[in-house]
């Protein structure tokens, strides 16, 4: 099969037998992860595929759709085996009801803890009560932040209509990705991104439903407490503790919670330490659950090196298809 430069999330953990780790991302054409994109490999021999979920499957609709896709794929590639990482116990039970093998393993625990860290902002940088890292999609519910007077927005490149609409919705906000380059959009990565988060006192999570929301754990790894609305997807389950405030989806309630948390000035290093401890425990549970499944399949178990690949390449980054499969060509 001819390789392309198309960028996909995931990695190959083992070539023989083939073990893949990737994300269910129908919008990218990989509804069943990497192996679903490479039917030639799925037909060539046994494969063991660890699948994460970018959107909640706690409801029957998403779980039913996934089961239908898995069944259809099995008719063509019967030697492909799948285990799905459920971000919550509710999601695990939903998948189980539909006959899908799964183990509880919140993908937020795979955040790169070295990449996201506390970085002090420049001494002359303005400060904000809250930061919201989110694309300008309707489900992110930015309007709920309208009563926060000191607000920093960080985001992916918006379309012209999205950008105009958001500036009308939150005219008082600072649009961080444009502010750093005199109105020209700029990507914020690595230390620069962490430094921007450090300008705020609180991280916001305002959607009612999505996946676990990667930014939620990036906030805490960078030392920010989080104010969130109730949500399905996994962020509340992963972040629950002294540095998470769950408030109703009401602008005044959200603004009041932000003000209260900002006034309390929690220690950022304590926030990071607490979430690092939680990440460590979740990683152990995830590795145990996946290895138990692999053992039942008579497949090799994941080792520390493989798990490090899951953290480095699994769900936070995309890479060219040719790079992902470079060691599998000719299998």
Secondary structure, DSSP 4 states (H G I P E B T S, - for coil): ------EEEEEEEETTTEEEEEEEBGGGTBTTHHHHH-HHHHHHS-EEEEEEESS---SHHHHHHHHHHHHHHHHH-TTEEEEEEESSHHHHHHHHHTT--EEE--GGGGS-TTTS---PPPTT---EEEEEE--S-GGG-GGGGTT-SSEEEE-SPPPHHHHHHHHHHTTTSEEHHHHTTTTS-----HHHHHHHHTTEEEEEE--SBSSS-HHHHHHHHTT-EEEEE--BSSHHHHH-STTEEEE-S-HHHHHHHHHHHHHHT--HHHHHHHHHHHHHHHHHHHHHHHHHHHHHTT-PPP-HHHHHHHHHHSSS-EEEHHHHTTTTTT-
